[in-house]
Amino acid sequence: MNPQVVANYDMQYVVLSFVIACFGSFVALSAARRLIGPDKRINRFELLLATLALGGIGVWTMHFIGMVALKLDLRVGYSLSETLISLLVVCLATGFSLAYVAKAPANLGRLLTAGVILGLGVGVMHYLGMYGMRFGGYIDWSIPVVAGSILIAVVAATAALWLAFNTNFLLIRLIAALVMGVAVCTMHYTGMSAANFVCTTADRLAQPLGFGVITSSGLSVMVLLLSIGIAIVLSIDLFMQNVLLAHKQKQ
């Protein structure tokens, strides 16, 4: 039995993961501009939107679209518990970091602290998601590459938080979203390159079984449904912002 697992990527899903990362980053950057209300307090609804946009779409959805892009020559399943917990982890880290920096955007200490927390949250989400993979074998990790991916996540997270409160013009936000999309994808695919998949089963096509284990196609459906739900929330915010803008223009 050959333990070597051949890994390839479906480039259509790779491109899609990049587009999703950029979209989530752009929406988050836009929402962050409205994070502090006229009363100098944090707008909780905008914080929720920025959190869902950056953590839920820009990072988590991008990650699992990237996992769908991964094609191995053996059957793979995903543990639902680790998959959903990874979403909770990255959203908590994103929400806390955005709120922490929003209180004093010019404070370098707050920016660096929040950047480390958010970067570690992204890293935990990534590797927890991969820990949730179920297949007939195991992953042999390259520790130096894992460490490099975490460093990329921290740098990217710090840059994201700085950009969130320093991008006042549409063109700059678009450029910043592209930069963030590249950073998030770089972290993800660097982390993926740290994994060497080793097969220990004779039947590579056997479906992994267990409580709460879903197939790769099931993962695609779940990510799609959650993404649609998040997109609906973001669309409601966009609609409300347009209504408020039109109302102000009439006054």
C-alpha positions, -999 to +999 in steps of 0.1 A: +000+000+000+014+034-011+009+059+019+016+089-004-015+110-010-017+130-042-030+166-036-042+189-063-063+221-064-093+230-085-082+264-097-118+276-102-124+272-064-091+288-057-101+319-076-135+318-060-118+317-025-098+348-034-129+367-047-148+358-014-118+370+007-118+403-012-156+407-009-156+400+028-127+424+034-143+452+014-176+449+033-158+448+066-137+479+057-169+497+048-188+487+080-158+496+101-161+533+090-195+534+107-184+515+138-182+545+161-215+564+162-221+602+168-223+595+206-187+580+204-201+546+213-196+514+193-225+507+170-232+470+178-250+463+146-221+476+125-197+456+147-218+425+140-217+432+103-180+439+102-174+407+122-195+386+099-180+401+068-144+397+078-145+367+101-175+349+086-170+355+049-135+369+043-117+343+065-140+313+074-159+310+041-127+316+022-110+288+042-136+262+035-140+271-002-102+266-002-108+232+014-133+223-013-107+233-038-083+207-024-086+174-043-071+143-027-070+108-041-089+095-011-124+101+004-125+129+029-152+139+055-154+169+079-164+170+115-193+194+119-184+203+155-148+215+146-161+232+115-187+253+134-165+259+164-138+273+140-165+298+128-172+309+164-135+313+172-127+335+143-158+356+147-151+362+185-115+371+177-126+395+149-154+412+169-132+417+199-103+430+179-124+455+159-141+468+190-108+471+209-091+491+182-122+512+174-121+528+209-087+543+201-077+538+164-045+558+167-032+538+197-003+517+183-003+494+214-040+486+209-035+479+172-006+455+178-024+437+206-056+433+186-036+423+155-019+394+175-053+383+189-070+384+155-041+367+138-040+339+164-078+336+160-075+332+123-047+306+128-067+286+153-097+287+129-075+274+101-059+245+119-090+236+139-108+234+105-081+211+092-081+191+125-118+184+117-108+166+085-117+129+086-100+104+063-081+071+064-048+085+075-032+114+092-014+147+085+023+151+089+029+188+097+059+210+087+062+230+119+084+258+104+057+263+077+029+263+103+048+290+122+053+310+091+015+308+083+007+321+118+032+350+114+015+358+081-019+357+098-008+381+125+008+406+100-023+404+078-047+409+107-027+439+120-028+454+085-065+447+082-073+465+115-052+495+105-069+497+071-103+493+086-099+527+103-078+545+077-096+539+044-120+568+038-123+567+001-139+541-021-109+535-044-086+531-014-111+506+002-111+486-030-073+485-032-072+476+005-097+448+000-076+433-027-045+435-005-064+418+023-077+391-001-041+383-011-030+383+025-058+360+037-053+336+008-015+336+013-020+326+049-045+298+040-025+282+012+008+286+031-009+266+059-021+241+035+014+236+021+025+226+057+003+195+055+016+163+041-013+138+039-005+102+047-029+073+039-031+043+063-061+025+048-063+000+020-096+014+008-091+050-001-127+054-013-142+044+020-165+071+033-153+083+068-180+076+094-187+091+128-211+113+146-215+147+129-192+138+100-203+153+066-190+146+031-171+171+010-203+178-009-221+183+024-194+208+034-200+227+002-238+229+009-233+240+045-208+267+036-231+279+009-261+281+032-242+299+059-227+323+034-261+331+020-274+338+055-245+362+062-249+378+028-286+385+036-276+403+068-250+423+049-275+432+022-301+444+048-274+467+062-266+480+027-303+486+020-307+505+053-277+526+046-291+536+012-325+544+027-308+566+054-287+584+028-317+591+006-336+604+036-308+628+045-306+641+009-343+649+010-340+670+042 
